[in-house]
Amino acid sequence: MDERTALAVTAVRAVETADPERATWTDADRAWASRAAAEVVGAEASPQAFVARRATLALERLRERGHPVARLAHAWRWRPWVGGAVVGAAFVAGAAADALGGARVVDILYSPALPLVVWNLAVYALLAAGFVARYGEPSAPGPLRRAIAWLAGAVRGAGGPGREDPAGRALAAFARNWSARATPLYAARAARILHLAAAALALGVIGGLYVRGVALEFRATWESTFLDAPTVRAIAAAAYAPGAWLLGAAVPDAAHVAAIRAPDSENAAPWLHLMAATLAAVVVVPRLLLALATALVERYRAAHLREDLTDAYFARMLRGFHQGAAAVHVVAYSYALPPAAAVVLQSMLARALGGNVTVSVAPPVGYGDEDALSATAATGRDAPWIAVFNATATPEREAHGRLLAALRTRAATLIAVVDESAQNARWPGDAARRDARRALWRETAAEHGVVPVFVDLAQPDLAAADAALDAALDAAAA
């Protein structure tokens, strides 16, 4: 998954998971995104293609509505011109560095080249030490990762406690998840830009010296309170050795160096050539090679931001894509399903099966009439069946178990939903009674290979109910 697609997927996931009340992004919106994406990519498309197209379509609609997560995702998109501007600014700074001083004297001990050489050698040493130190071990968070984590925290805390609304939670989730996913990519990108900027800075210094040298005469000299000519010559020989090797020339001897000690001087052209060649050998070429290496890493990471499509969030989304429009049959046993509870159940099924769901509710089956369902069940053999029970009833093998057995032999997928609304209304807060009753229902359902889903259809915990229904569907499909 490429960077832009992964950004969209992370943003949409943050919106959908942080808004269980469906206040800003409704079930109808989610169903539309899935249906539209399936129509665009076609039935033969890969799950990755479907997920990517769905995220792109959903994020565009969220942006049209002014959702803050969509705005943040758009702001976080990488603009290549930013890197170009940084590199260009570095070149201009290098070219202007010598001109700003206004001097036409080049000190061979403190030339424009030596600070850059020392700095870059120190950077190479730190890079090598860091590579050796973390070789084979997880790296500790670096400055970039800490900065992104700080940004995520700033976004999470933006607006203070007042942002504990769906949009605020989505912003926090998006910032947290994207910073965790994108930090390696951003680290490679920052390294590439910094390497190119260092090379551009050195090229700017070289270009500035040569351009000014065409119209002006630079003089080379040196002065020191503590150093003598042999020592200065030794320093110069070590500092400009890469340039001398590259040019095939030798650094002037100690007598020559002594002859240009201030106030004496000489034409600086030979020294400028040594400085330029040294910068090219020590800064420009290595930095360009490092930039190339990090660019390859960046390109790979930008194109391979992986997503675990077996995660419950994606598994729920992909059920509808793989199976198409789902027809689900619901039957309640010895229990009249209230209309409001039926709406809640239909919403749960729509989310679990990818949004494109048609739910038909069969007439309730009375106690002792389990066999009367046989003809009805046969008509919907390929569709999932949902058997709804009242938690206040004690499960019996000869009654509730018999109904499950009848459905189990006729339905491809069978889920038992145990409605705890009446039980919670009659015995509120009685956790011991609830747990004991759940254990009985699990035992009865397990005898028929069914995983029960416990939910209060009057006041549902949507996140817990969705997770339980996902688990039950996965178990039924196994």
C-alpha positions in Angstrom: 0.0 0.0 0.0 1.5 3.3 -1.0 1.9 6.3 1.3 -1.1 8.3 0.1 -3.4 5.3 0.2 -2.1 4.2 3.7 -2.7 7.8 4.9 -6.3 7.6 3.7 -6.9 4.2 5.2 -5.5 5.3 8.6 -7.6 8.4 8.6 -10.9 6.7 7.7 -10.2 3.9 10.2 -9.7 6.5 12.9 -13.0 8.1 12.1 -14.9 4.8 12.0 -13.4 3.3 15.1 -13.6 6.5 17.2 -17.3 7.1 16.5 -19.2 4.1 17.8 -22.3 6.3 18.1 -22.2 7.0 14.4 -22.6 10.7 15.0 -20.3 12.0 12.3 -20.0 9.0 10.0 -23.2 7.0 10.0 -23.9 3.4 9.0 -25.4 4.7 5.8 -22.2 6.5 5.0 -20.1 3.4 5.7 -22.4 1.2 3.6 -22.2 3.8 0.7 -18.4 3.8 0.9 -18.3 0.0 0.7 -20.9 -0.2 -2.1 -19.3 2.5 -4.2 -15.8 1.0 -3.8 -17.0 -2.4 -4.8 -18.6 -1.0 -7.9 -15.4 0.9 -8.9 -12.9 -1.9 -8.4 -15.1 -4.8 -9.5 -15.7 -8.2 -7.9 -12.4 -9.7 -9.1 -10.3 -7.0 -7.4 -7.9 -7.8 -4.5 -8.9 -7.0 -0.9 -6.1 -4.3 -0.9 -7.6 -2.6 -3.9 -11.1 -2.6 -2.4 -9.8 -1.2 1.0 -7.7 1.5 -0.8 -10.6 2.6 -3.0 -13.1 2.7 -0.1 -10.7 4.8 2.0 -10.1 7.2 -0.8 -13.8 7.7 -1.5 -14.7 8.0 2.2 -11.9 10.5 2.9 -13.1 12.6 0.0 -16.6 12.8 1.4 -15.3 13.5 4.9 -13.2 16.3 3.4 -16.3 17.8 1.7 -18.0 17.8 5.0 -15.1 19.6 6.7 -14.2 16.8 9.0 -11.0 17.7 11.0 -9.4 14.3 10.3 -9.8 14.8 6.6 -8.2 18.2 6.8 -5.3 16.8 8.9 -4.8 14.0 6.4 -4.6 16.4 3.6 -2.1 18.6 5.5 0.1 15.6 6.2 0.4 14.6 2.6 4.0 14.9 1.4 4.8 17.7 -0.9 8.0 17.0 -2.8 8.6 20.8 -3.3 9.3 21.1 0.4 12.5 18.9 0.0 13.5 20.9 -3.1 13.1 24.1 -1.2 15.3 22.9 1.7 18.0 21.8 -0.7 17.8 25.0 -2.7 18.0 27.1 0.5 21.1 25.2 1.5 22.8 25.9 -1.8 22.0 29.6 -1.6 23.3 29.7 2.0 26.6 28.1 0.9 27.0 30.4 -2.0 26.4 33.5 0.2 28.4 32.4 3.1 31.8 33.7 1.8 30.3 36.8 0.3 28.7 37.8 3.5 32.1 38.1 5.1 33.2 40.6 2.5 36.9 39.5 2.9 39.1 38.6 0.0 41.6 36.7 2.1 41.4 32.9 2.5 42.9 31.6 5.8 44.3 28.2 5.1 43.8 27.2 8.7 40.2 28.4 8.9 39.0 28.3 5.3 35.3 27.9 4.3 36.0 24.3 3.6 37.5 23.1 7.0 34.4 23.6 9.2 32.3 21.7 6.6 34.8 18.9 6.4 35.0 18.5 10.2 31.3 18.6 10.6 30.6 16.0 7.9 33.3 13.7 9.3 31.6 13.9 12.7 28.3 13.1 11.1 29.7 10.1 9.4 31.2 8.9 12.6 27.9 9.3 14.4 26.0 7.4 11.7 28.5 4.6 11.8 28.4 4.4 15.6 24.6 4.4 15.6 24.5 1.6 13.0 26.9 -0.5 15.0 25.1 0.2 18.3 21.6 -0.7 17.1 22.7 -3.5 14.7 20.2 -6.4 15.2 18.4 -4.5 18.0 15.3 -2.3 17.9 16.3 1.3 17.7 15.4 3.7 20.5 13.2 6.6 19.5 15.3 9.3 17.7 14.6 13.0 17.5 12.3 12.6 14.5 10.2 9.9 16.2 10.0 11.9 19.4 9.0 15.0 17.4 6.2 13.1 15.6 5.1 11.6 19.0 5.0 15.1 20.4 2.9 16.3 17.4 0.5 13.3 18.0 0.2 14.3 21.6 -0.4 17.9 20.7 -3.2 16.9 18.3 -4.6 14.6 20.8 -4.7 17.3 23.4 -5.9 20.1 21.1 -8.9 21.8 22.6 -8.4 20.1 26.0 -11.2 18.1 27.6 -13.8 19.7 25.2 -12.4 17.6 22.4 -13.7 14.3 23.9 -16.2 14.2 21.1 -16.1 11.7 18.1 -14.1 14.2 16.0 -11.6 14.8 18.8 -11.2 11.1 19.5 -10.7 10.4 15.8 -8.1 13.1 15.5 -6.2 11.6 18.5 -6.4 8.1 17.0 -5.3 9.2 13.6 -2.3 11.2 14.9 -1.3 8.3 17.1 -1.7 5.6 14.5 -0.2 7.5 11.6 2.8 8.6 13.6 3.5 5.0 14.6 3.2 3.8 11.0 5.0 6.6 9.2 7.9 7.4 11.4 10.3 5.0 9.6 9.3 6.5 6.3 9.6 10.1 7.6 13.0 9.2 9.0 14.3 8.0 5.7 12.8 11.0 3.9 14.4 13.5 6.4 17.8 11.7 6.0 17.6 12.0 2.2 16.8 15.7 2.4 19.5 16.4 4.9 22.1 14.5 2.9 21.1 16.4 -0.2 21.1 19.7 1.7 24.6 19.0 3.0 25.9 18.3 -0.5 24.1 21.5 -1.8 25.7 23.6 1.0 29.2 22.4 0.0 28.5 22.9 -3.7 27.2 26.4 -2.8 30.5 27.2 -1.0 32.5 25.9 -3.9 30.5 27.8 -6.5 30.6 31.0 -4.4 34.3 30.9 -4.1 34.9 30.3 -7.8 32.4 32.8 -9.0 33.8 35.5 -6.8 37.3 34.5 -7.8 36.6 35.3 -11.4 36.1 39.0 -10.7 38.2 39.3 -7.5 41.6 38.1 -6.4 41.6 36.0 -3.3 44.8 35.9 -1.3 45.9 32.9 0.8 47.6 33.4 4.1 47.5 32.3 7.8 48.3 33.5 11.2 48.4 32.0 14.6 49.5 32.8 18.2 50.6 29.3 19.1 51.3 27.4 15.9 54.5 27.5 13.8 54.8 26.8 10.0 55.6 23.0 10.2 52.6 22.5 12.4 50.3 24.5 10.2 51.6 22.6 7.2 50.9 19.3 8.9 47.3 20.4 9.7 46.8 21.6 6.1 48.3 18.4 4.7 45.9 16.3 6.8 42.9 18.5 6.1 43.4 18.8 2.3 44.7 15.2 1.8 41.5 14.1 0.0 41.6 17.1 -2.4 45.3 16.6 -3.0 44.7 12.9 -3.8 41.8 13.8 -6.1 43.8 16.4 -8.0 47.1 14.5 -8.0 48.8 17.4 -6.4 50.8 17.9 -3.2 50.1 20.3 -0.4 52.9 23.0 -0.3 55.8 22.2 2.0 56.6 24.0 5.3 58.9 26.6 3.7 56.1 27.6 1.3 53.6 27.8 4.2 56.0 29.9 6.2 56.4 32.3 3.3 52.7 33.2 3.2 52.3 33.8 7.0 50.5 37.1 7.6 51.1 39.8 6.7 52.5 38.0 3.6 50.2 36.1 1.2 49.9 34.6 -2.2 47.3 34.1 -5.0 44.8 31.7 -3.5 44.0 29.7 -6.6 46.0 26.6 -5.7 44.5 26.5 -2.3 41.0 27.1 -3.6 41.4 24.1 -5.9 42.5 22.0 -2.9 39.5 23.2 -0.8 37.0 22.5 -3.6 38.4 19.1 -4.3 38.4 18.2 -0.6 34.8 19.3 -0.3 33.9 17.2 -3.3 35.7 14.2 -1.9 34.6 14.4 1.7 31.2 16.1 1.5 29.6 16.1 -1.9 30.2 12.6 -3.2 29.6 10.8 0.1 26.5 12.8 0.8 25.1 12.1 -2.6 25.7 8.4 -2.2 24.0 8.5 1.2 21.1 10.4 -0.3 20.8 7.8 -3.0 20.8 5.0 -0.5 18.2 6.7 1.7 16.1 7.6 -1.3 15.9 3.9 -2.2 14.9 3.1 1.4 12.3 5.9 1.3 10.9 4.8 -2.0 10.5 1.2 -0.7 8.9 2.3 2.6 6.5 4.7 0.8 5.3 1.9 -1.5 5.1 -0.8 1.2 3.1 0.6 4.1 1.5 -2.7 5.0 -1.9 -3.2 6.5 -3.0 -6.3 8.4 -6.2 -7.1 6.5 -7.0 -10.0 9.0 -7.6 -7.4 11.7 -11.3 -7.3 12.9 -11.9 -3.9 11.4 -10.9 -5.0 7.9 -12.4 -8.5 8.2 -15.8 -6.9 8.9 -15.3 -4.6 5.9 -14.2 -7.4 3.6 -17.1 -9.7 4.4 -19.5 -7.6 2.4 -17.0 -7.3 -0.5 -16.3 -11.0 -0.8 -19.9 -12.1 -0.2 -21.7 -9.3 -2.0 -25.2 -8.2 -0.7 -26.0 -10.4 2.3 -29.5 -11.6 3.1 -29.8 -12.5 6.8 -32.7 -14.3 8.4 -33.6 -13.5 12.0 -35.8 -15.6 14.2 -36.7 -15.1 17.9 -37.5 -18.1 20.1 -40.4 -17.8 22.6 -39.8 -14.1 22.6 -41.2 -11.1 20.7 -38.4 -9.0 19.4 -39.2 -5.4 20.1 -39.0 -3.1 17.0 -36.3 -1.0 18.5 -34.3 -4.1 19.3 -34.7 -5.3 15.8 -33.3 -2.0 14.5 -30.2 -2.3 16.8 -29.7 -5.9 15.6 -30.0 -4.9 12.0 -27.4 -2.2 12.5 -25.0 -4.6 14.1 -25.5 -7.1 11.3 -24.9 -4.4 8.7 -21.6 -3.4 10.3 -20.5 -6.9 10.7 -21.3 -8.0 7.1 -19.9 -4.9 5.3 -22.9 -2.7 5.2 -24.9 -4.2 2.2 -27.3 -6.3 4.2 -31.0 -7.2 3.9 -32.5 -8.5 7.1 -35.7 -10.5 7.2 -37.4 -11.2 10.5 -39.3 -14.5 10.6 -42.3 -14.9 12.9 -41.3 -15.9 16.4 -41.1 -19.6 17.2 -43.1 -20.6 20.2 -42.0 -22.8 23.0 -42.4 -26.4 21.8 -42.8 -25.4 18.1 -39.1 -25.9 17.2 -39.9 -28.3 14.3 -42.2 -25.8 12.7 -39.2 -23.8 11.5 -37.9 -26.6 9.2 -39.7 -25.5 6.1 -38.8 -21.8 6.6 -35.1 -22.6 7.3 -34.8 -24.6 4.2 -35.7 -21.6 2.1 -32.6 -19.6 3.4 -30.0 -22.3 3.6 -27.2 -20.2 2.0 -27.9 -17.1 4.1 -26.8 -16.6 7.7 -29.4 -17.2 10.3 -29.6 -15.4 13.6 -31.4 -17.1 16.5 -32.4 -14.5 19.1 -33.1 -15.7 22.7 -34.2 -13.9 25.8 -31.5 -14.1 28.5 -34.1 -14.3 31.3 -35.0 -17.8 30.0 -33.0 -20.8 31.3 -31.6 -22.6 28.3 -32.9 -26.1 27.8 -31.5 -28.8 25.6 -35.0 -30.0 24.7 -36.2 -26.5 23.7 -33.5 -23.9 22.9 -31.0 -26.6 22.0 -33.6 -28.3 19.7 -34.1 -25.1 17.8 -30.3 -24.6 17.4 -30.1 -28.2 16.2 -32.8 -27.6 13.6 -31.2 -24.5 12.3 -27.7 -26.0 12.4 -28.6 -28.7 9.9 -30.3 -26.3 7.5 -28.3 -22.9 7.7 -24.8 -22.4 6.4 -24.0 -19.8 9.1 -25.7 -19.8 12.5 -25.3 -17.2 15.2 -27.1 -17.2 18.6 -27.8 -13.7 20.0 -28.8 -13.6 23.6 -30.7 -10.4 24.4 -29.9 -9.3 28.0 -32.2 -6.2 28.0 -35.0 -7.7 30.0 -32.5 -9.3 32.4 -30.7 -6.1 33.0 -33.9 -4.2 33.6 -35.1 -6.8 36.1 -31.8 -7.3 37.9 -29.7 -4.2 37.2 -26.1 -4.5 38.3 -26.4 -8.2 39.3 -23.1 -9.4 37.7 -23.1 -12.8 39.4 -26.5 -13.7 38.0 -25.5 -12.4 34.6 -22.3 -14.4 34.5 -24.1 -17.6 35.7 -26.7 -17.3 33.0 -24.1 -16.6 30.3 -22.3 -19.8 31.3 -25.5 -21.8 30.8 -26.1 -20.3 27.4 -22.5 -20.9 26.4 -22.7 -24.5 27.4 -26.0 -25.1 25.5 -24.7 -23.2 22.4 -21.4 -25.1 22.4 -23.2 -28.4 22.1 -24.2 -27.3 18.6 -21.0 -25.5 17.6 -22.4 -22.1 18.0 -20.7 -19.1 19.7 -23.3 -17.0 21.6 -23.3 -13.2 21.4 -24.5 -11.4 24.5 -25.9 -7.9 24.0 -28.4 -5.6 25.6 -30.5 -4.7 22.6 -32.2 -1.9 24.5 -28.9 -0.1 25.6 -26.1 -1.8 23.7 -22.4 -1.4 24.1 -21.8 -1.1 20.4 -18.1 -1.7 20.5 -18.4 -4.8 22.6 -21.4 -6.1 20.6 -19.6 -5.6 17.3 -16.5 -7.4 18.6 -18.6 -10.3 19.9 -20.5 -10.6 16.6 -17.3 -10.5 14.6 -15.9 -13.3 16.8 -19.0 -15.4 16.3 -19.0 -14.9 12.6 -15.3 -15.9 12.4 -16.0 -19.0 14.5 -19.0 -19.9 12.3 -16.9 -19.6 9.1 -14.0 -21.6 10.5 
